[in-house]
Amino acid sequence: MSRPYETVAVGLLGLVALVEAVCRVALTEPRAQFAIALCFLALSTTLPLAVLKPLGAAVAIAAAALVSLALFDTLTVSGVVAQVFAFYRLGRHSSMASEHVVTAVLGAPFLVLALVGSRDAGSEAGVLTVFVAVLAPSAAWAGMAARERYDARVSGAVREVIAGTLLEHTARGERVRIAHELHDLVAHHISMVAVQAEHARLTTPGMPPAGAERLSAIGDTARTALTEMRRLLGVLREDPGTGAAAGGGVVDRQPQPGLEQLNDLLDQARDASGAAARLIIRGPAVDLDPGVELAAYRIIQEALTNARRHAPGAAVDVELLYSDGGLQLRIRDNGPGPSPLATSGGHGLPGMRERAAAVGGQVRTGAAPIGGFVVEATLPAASTDDCGARP
């Protein structure tokens, strides 16, 4: 026993056993040899708990108790307590079947003495023998049950760790698979768009300057898309635990865009469509949560893309209205208005609604009062989603 309080407890138990033995000698047989032997046996039925391992302590205490019963027809109460605890500790720490057999063997003599012993069953020694015969095996079984419960808890914890590791590896493999699919399919098609746009610009005879400029813009946009896709592929391959990509390098994460980049976004929209695009800001700017800024930027980006796709050449007004409660967006074009293709079957409008909902806002779309199509969004100053907006 290595814990100090257990050593102190065993010492006190041995002292009590010694006092019991001295009292018995004084009452029954005052001879010095008898007294020394009985005191030695009393200590032998307790102190092995402090100096021996569970199996050795159980064997030593059981042997001392049997000798004390055989030679002097006596057994101390402290010895019985030590015997019960020794059997419990043996069952608690035993892991081999042979030690379980030893437990049964050590308890068998006490059971025999309790059943067929010649001593008076009503005597103190007889009663203590019955206690040992009943309590010692029960204590050993209780120790075995405690050991099994502990092993079950450890096994459960190990299974949880293994399951978590397998889940992590599965998710990592799925991310890598998706990255491969994007690289092999989508990236290939985007690169072909860039190549074909450049080839058409250089080989088409009599190409008007405006057409050549548009083809050049298509190629630039495709190459920008490829760059963004490579960044996203790095994020997909990234190991969340280390921050490193599957290829071993560190992913170069670019800052997420915000409202400060709106001018660049509108410049790109003007260059791509050749139509006017105005930015209107009303009210003093307020600090917005980064997730809200990202959601606002993506909503405006998607609205500009939809206007360019479904109302080519239409002018677009992007209006930001700041207030204490947050930000209101209004993106309106002067095109022909809603079309079935723009309002159904695509992912643009649902995506805008999802981005707004992710930060606690909402989006409304439809025909503008004075013609065209309008996207209106109401966003709070701070995101209500602790995880932030989706990238």
Secondary structure, DSSP 8 states (H G I E B T S, - for coil): --SHHHHHHHHHHHHHHHHHHHHHHHHS---HHHHHHHHHHHHHTTTHHHHS-HHHHHHHHHHHHHHHHHHHS---HHHHHHHHHHHHHHHHH--SHHHHHHHHHHHHHHHHHHHH-SS-TTSHHHHHHHHHHHHHHHHHHHHHHHHHHHHHHHHHHHHHHHHHHHHHHHHHHHHHHHHHHIIIIIHHHHHHHHHHHHHHHHH-TT--HHHHHHHHHHHHHHHHHHHHHHHHHHHHH--TTTSB-TTSSB--------GGGHHHHHHHHHHHH-S-EEEEEES------HHHHHHHHHHHHHHHHHHHHHSTT--EEEEEEEETTEEEEEEEE-SS---HHHHSS-SHHHHHHHHHHHTT-EEEEEE-TTSSEEEEEEEESS-S-TT----
